[in-house]
Amino acid sequence: MTGSPEPGAPLPGARLRVRIRLFAVQRELAGTREVPVDLSPGATVEDAWTALVALHPALSPGRPSVRFAVNGEYAGPEAPLTDGDEVAMIPPVSGGADDAGADDAGADDADPEDADDAGQPRRILELRAEPFGNGILDELARRLASPEDGAIVGFLGVTRRTPGTPAPGQETEAARHEGRSVEALDYEALEPMALRILGEIANEIRARFAVQRLAIVHRTGEVPLGDASVAIVACAPHRAAAFAAAAYAIDETKARAPIWKAERFADGYVWIGAPAREGPRGG
């Protein structure tokens, strides 16, 4: 007589279902944004990738540059999955990785209050679909700066005519547009995860530079030539900390946030970037 399964053990023939989300060039190659797959109990992220490629073989060459996230958190290929998980396949992000290290270097996991005692925000972390307007830096500085701040540093990233570095797998398409001018940028984002990572970056800036008043605002959708796609404002009592905070904010946002950029030309477009860095650069 066969005994009952141990408590918590998977039932014979049990399966788990995960939802795979695709972005940017992967979404185009697969022709879909989501793919549900059934996996065996004990399956890992790598198993989900294998199942995805079985359904969409065109994705296979991109494996070396893909990073993974499970339920909005970066995860390694060996990470175990459970029923109902969301697995995001992260293709190269807009700025790419400039340092393979993922050392915290003093990062603070505790979120500070978003506003001070007077109700003024300490941090502004946003994704916006609408254009910024010419006064975006003034807007953010007015919302953030306090009487204790002797330095306000602002940065704008704008669309330029000259193309950037194509993402892995986009080299042939980039060569087709060689010598042509970029006409606009198109951005897409995994929004909840992107905002969470912007929060992590703000925490790191607080720990590294003692800068609490920070804005990181990024566009989504189409950004015409000459328009701003990202705005950074850092407020601090002294200029050295404000400059360092602003530089760190843009570098880490481009390297880690799941935000994808395509350069649009007159007769096509090219995805730009490099594999995402999963944690802060060493410092």
C-alpha positions in Angstrom: 0.0 0.0 0.0 1.4 3.4 -1.0 1.8 5.9 1.8 0.8 9.5 1.7 3.3 12.1 0.5 5.4 13.9 3.2 3.8 17.2 4.3 5.0 20.0 1.9 6.2 17.5 -0.7 5.1 18.1 -4.3 2.3 15.9 -5.5 3.2 13.4 -8.2 2.8 15.1 -11.6 2.5 18.5 -10.0 3.6 21.5 -12.1 4.3 25.1 -11.3 3.3 28.0 -13.7 5.4 31.2 -14.0 4.7 34.3 -16.1 7.7 35.4 -18.2 7.8 39.0 -19.2 9.8 40.3 -22.2 11.0 43.7 -23.1 12.7 45.7 -25.8 14.4 43.5 -28.4 13.3 40.3 -26.8 9.7 41.4 -27.0 10.1 42.1 -30.7 11.8 38.8 -31.4 9.2 36.8 -29.6 6.3 38.9 -30.9 4.7 39.1 -27.4 5.2 40.7 -24.0 4.3 37.7 -21.8 4.8 34.0 -22.0 3.3 31.6 -19.4 5.2 28.4 -19.0 4.7 25.3 -16.9 7.7 23.9 -15.1 8.5 21.0 -12.8 8.7 21.5 -9.0 12.2 22.7 -8.1 12.7 24.6 -11.3 15.1 27.5 -11.5 15.2 30.7 -13.4 17.5 29.0 -15.9 14.9 26.3 -16.5 12.4 29.1 -17.2 14.8 30.5 -19.8 15.2 27.1 -21.4 11.4 26.7 -21.6 11.1 30.1 -23.1 13.7 29.4 -25.8 12.0 26.2 -26.7 8.9 28.3 -27.6 10.9 31.2 -29.1 14.2 29.9 -30.5 15.1 33.4 -31.9 15.9 34.5 -28.3 18.6 31.9 -27.8 21.6 34.0 -29.0 20.9 36.7 -26.5 21.5 34.6 -23.4 25.0 36.0 -22.6 23.6 39.5 -22.2 20.4 38.7 -20.4 19.9 39.3 -16.7 16.9 38.0 -14.7 14.5 39.4 -12.1 12.0 37.4 -10.1 9.0 39.4 -8.7 10.9 42.6 -9.3 14.2 41.6 -7.7 17.4 40.8 -9.7 18.1 37.1 -9.4 20.7 34.6 -10.6 20.0 31.8 -13.0 20.1 29.3 -10.2 17.3 31.0 -8.2 14.4 28.6 -7.4 10.9 29.4 -8.6 7.5 28.9 -7.0 4.1 28.7 -8.6 2.8 32.1 -9.7 6.2 33.8 -9.9 6.9 36.6 -12.4 10.2 36.2 -14.2 11.4 39.2 -16.1 14.0 38.6 -18.8 16.2 41.8 -18.7 17.9 42.6 -22.0 20.7 45.2 -22.1 19.6 48.4 -20.4 20.0 52.0 -21.8 23.3 52.8 -20.2 24.8 49.4 -19.6 27.3 48.2 -17.0 30.5 50.2 -16.4 31.7 48.0 -13.5 31.0 44.3 -13.0 31.2 44.6 -9.2 28.2 44.4 -7.0 29.7 45.4 -3.7 27.4 47.4 -1.4 30.2 49.7 -0.3 28.1 51.0 2.6 24.7 51.0 1.0 21.9 51.6 3.4 18.9 49.4 3.0 16.7 51.4 5.4 14.4 53.9 3.5 14.5 57.4 5.1 11.3 59.3 5.3 10.3 60.8 2.0 9.6 64.2 3.5 11.1 66.3 6.3 9.2 67.7 9.3 8.0 70.7 7.2 6.4 68.3 4.7 9.1 69.1 2.0 10.2 66.0 0.0 13.7 64.6 0.5 13.5 62.6 -2.6 11.6 62.6 -5.9 11.8 59.4 -7.9 9.6 59.3 -10.9 9.0 57.9 -14.4 7.1 60.3 -16.6 5.4 59.7 -19.9 4.9 63.4 -20.6 7.7 65.9 -21.7 9.6 67.6 -19.0 9.5 71.2 -20.2 12.3 73.7 -20.0 12.0 74.3 -16.3 12.4 70.7 -15.0 15.6 71.4 -13.1 14.1 74.5 -11.5 10.9 72.6 -10.7 12.8 69.8 -8.9 15.1 72.3 -7.1 12.2 74.3 -5.8 10.6 71.1 -4.4 13.7 69.8 -2.8 16.1 72.5 -1.6 16.1 73.6 2.0 17.7 76.6 3.7 20.6 74.4 4.8 21.6 73.6 1.3 24.4 75.6 -0.1 24.8 73.6 -3.3 22.2 72.5 -5.9 23.6 70.4 -8.8 21.4 69.6 -11.8 21.9 67.3 -14.7 19.9 66.8 -17.9 20.4 63.9 -20.4 19.1 65.0 -23.8 18.6 63.2 -27.2 21.6 63.8 -29.5 22.0 63.3 -33.2 24.9 60.9 -33.0 24.2 57.2 -32.2 25.3 55.4 -29.1 26.7 51.8 -28.7 24.2 49.2 -30.0 23.1 46.5 -27.6 24.5 43.0 -28.2 22.8 41.5 -31.2 22.0 44.9 -32.7 25.3 45.4 -34.5 24.0 44.5 -37.9 21.0 46.9 -37.7 23.3 49.6 -36.3 25.6 49.2 -39.3 22.6 49.7 -41.7 22.1 53.1 -40.2 25.8 54.1 -40.1 26.3 57.8 -40.9 22.7 58.7 -40.3 21.3 61.0 -37.6 19.2 59.9 -34.7 15.7 61.5 -34.9 14.3 60.5 -31.6 14.6 58.1 -28.7 12.0 55.6 -27.5 12.1 54.4 -23.9 10.3 51.6 -22.1 10.6 50.5 -18.5 9.7 47.8 -16.1 8.2 50.5 -13.9 7.7 49.0 -10.4 11.2 47.5 -10.5 12.8 50.6 -12.0 11.3 52.8 -9.2 12.5 50.4 -6.5 16.0 50.5 -7.9 15.9 54.3 -8.0 15.0 54.1 -4.3 18.0 51.8 -3.7 20.3 54.3 -5.5 18.9 57.1 -3.4 19.7 55.1 -0.2 23.2 54.4 -1.4 23.7 58.2 -2.1 22.5 58.9 1.4 25.0 56.4 2.9 28.0 57.3 0.7 27.7 61.1 0.4 25.3 62.1 3.2 23.0 63.6 0.6 19.4 63.2 1.5 17.7 65.6 -1.0 17.7 64.0 -4.4 15.6 63.8 -7.5 15.8 61.2 -10.3 13.1 61.6 -13.0 13.2 59.6 -16.2 11.1 59.8 -19.3 9.2 56.9 -20.9 7.9 56.8 -24.5 9.1 59.0 -27.3 11.7 61.7 -26.7 12.3 64.0 -29.7 15.8 65.2 -30.7 17.1 67.8 -28.2 14.5 67.0 -25.5 15.5 65.8 -22.0 15.1 62.1 -21.1 16.5 62.2 -17.6 16.8 64.9 -14.9 18.9 64.6 -11.8 19.0 67.2 -8.9 21.1 66.8 -5.8 20.9 69.3 -2.9 23.5 69.4 -0.1 25.2 71.9 2.2 28.5 71.6 0.2 29.2 71.4 -3.5 31.5 68.3 -3.5 28.8 66.1 -2.0 26.2 67.4 -4.4 28.4 66.9 -7.5 29.3 63.4 -6.4 25.7 62.5 -5.6 24.4 63.7 -9.0 27.2 61.8 -10.9 26.5 58.6 -8.9 22.8 58.9 -9.5 23.0 59.1 -13.3 25.7 56.5 -13.6 23.9 53.9 -11.5 20.5 54.7 -13.0 21.8 54.0 -16.5 23.7 50.9 -15.4 21.0 49.2 -13.2 17.5 50.4 -13.8 15.4 48.3 -16.1 14.9 51.1 -18.7 15.4 50.4 -22.4 16.3 52.9 -25.1 15.9 52.6 -28.9 17.4 55.2 -31.2 15.0 55.9 -34.0 16.2 56.7 -37.5 14.2 57.7 -40.7 13.7 54.1 -41.7 14.2 52.0 -38.5 15.7 51.9 -35.0 18.4 50.3 -32.9 18.3 49.2 -29.3 21.1 50.7 -27.3 22.9 49.6 -24.2 24.8 46.8 -22.4 24.0 44.0 -19.9 22.5 45.4 -16.7 24.6 45.6 -13.6 22.7 43.9 -10.8 24.1 45.9 -7.9 26.0 49.1 -7.0 29.5 49.6 -8.3 32.3 49.0 -5.8 33.6 52.0 -4.1 
